[in-house]
Amino acid sequence: MQQKTIYLIRHGETDYNRRGVVQGSGVDSDLNEMGRAQAMAFFQAYQHVPFQKIYISGLKRTYQTVESFIELGIPYEKLTGLNEISWGIMEGKVPGNIDNEYYRNLIEAWASGNTALPTDGGESPEEVVIRQKVAIDVILSHPDEETVLVAMHGRAMRILLCWLTNQPLSIMDQFEHSNLCLYKLRYDYNEKTFTIEVANDTSHLLTLALA
């Protein structure tokens, strides 16, 4: 039975994350000191895993998150289909009262099933799925890569995990995530199904709390 194991991670912390600024796909921020420490903690915990390929989004915070693995000589590929959702006019802003209300209304609309509703000037969850499917098809088209590492973004991960597990996009907020969390997935090529084996695991970051 042919299978692929996917280690799916969210990028490390950026200053925008810390300050509550909306990034989306339009803000190409760097990891901050904590984000780099998170990336190193993940590397130290998982450098023994025989990753045959690394896939990242088109945003540099994902590259910086897996840079230590790339330096080992593991090949990597940039897939813009893995980019964060475009938050449109909200990007680069600290949510004030109006933005908070807008964001809350948007999330409630998606949760009620209106996942075709785009952000103002940005994307809808359903539009994100379309480009994600292209990226996942690329990843699955290499069955010889039995174990891969995929670095992407929070909201995009929530959307991805819904459709990979054949669940409605309206429940996306049930997939919790934090900076440098791990979801471990297994794909069965015969059954054409994904199984989540590990969800929102941050145990590799415990060393940071002890430091």
Disulfide bonds with the S-S distance in Angstrom:
none
